[in-house]
Amino acid sequence: MAAPSVALVWYLVIAGPQGGMVVLPSTFDTRDQCINAITEYQKQPTPAGWAVNCVPSASPFTDEGDAEEPAAQ
């Protein structure tokens, strides 16, 4: 019996100068893909105080029992 493995997905997180953070909805399969996205982002002028990072997280497909809440209508 094979041991279960956890797949990591990578998220882009943008931190603002006042301490706020935004996690972009896009995910990347590998850290290299995420780093490449940051490299492309940094080719554009960015406002002072803003930072972009790659943050790993467990794949949402491996979570059991965590259903998304339906959108309010």
C-alpha positions in Angstrom: 0.0 0.0 0.0 1.5 3.3 -1.0 1.7 6.2 1.4 -0.6 9.1 0.6 1.3 12.0 -0.8 0.4 15.7 -0.5 0.7 17.8 -3.7 1.8 21.4 -3.1 0.4 24.2 -5.1 2.0 27.6 -5.2 0.1 30.9 -4.8 1.3 34.4 -5.6 0.9 36.7 -2.6 1.1 40.4 -2.9 1.9 42.5 0.2 1.1 46.2 0.3 3.1 48.9 2.2 0.4 49.2 4.9 0.7 45.5 5.7 -2.3 44.2 3.7 -1.9 41.0 1.6 -3.7 39.7 -1.4 -3.6 36.0 -2.5 -4.1 35.9 -6.3 -6.6 33.2 -7.4 -4.1 31.7 -9.9 -2.1 28.6 -8.7 1.1 27.1 -10.0 2.1 23.4 -10.0 5.8 24.1 -9.3 7.8 26.8 -7.5 9.7 27.5 -10.7 6.4 28.4 -12.5 5.6 30.8 -9.7 9.1 32.3 -9.7 8.8 32.9 -13.4 5.5 34.7 -12.9 7.2 37.0 -10.4 10.1 37.6 -12.8 7.6 38.7 -15.4 5.7 40.9 -12.9 9.0 42.6 -11.9 9.7 43.7 -15.5 7.0 46.3 -15.0 7.4 49.4 -12.7 6.1 48.5 -9.3 4.9 51.0 -6.6 7.3 51.5 -3.7 6.6 49.2 -0.7 4.9 46.4 -2.6 6.3 42.9 -2.5 5.4 39.7 -4.3 6.1 36.2 -3.0 5.4 32.6 -3.8 3.7 30.7 -1.0 3.2 26.9 -1.0 0.0 25.3 0.2 -1.5 21.8 0.1 -3.6 21.1 -2.9 -7.3 21.9 -2.5 -8.0 18.5 -4.1 -6.5 16.6 -1.2 -8.7 18.2 1.4 -11.6 16.0 2.5 -14.7 17.4 4.0 -13.9 21.1 3.3 -16.7 22.2 1.0 -16.6 25.7 -0.4 -19.5 28.0 0.8 -21.9 28.9 -1.9 -21.7 32.4 -3.3 -24.3 34.9 -1.9 -26.9 35.9 -4.4 
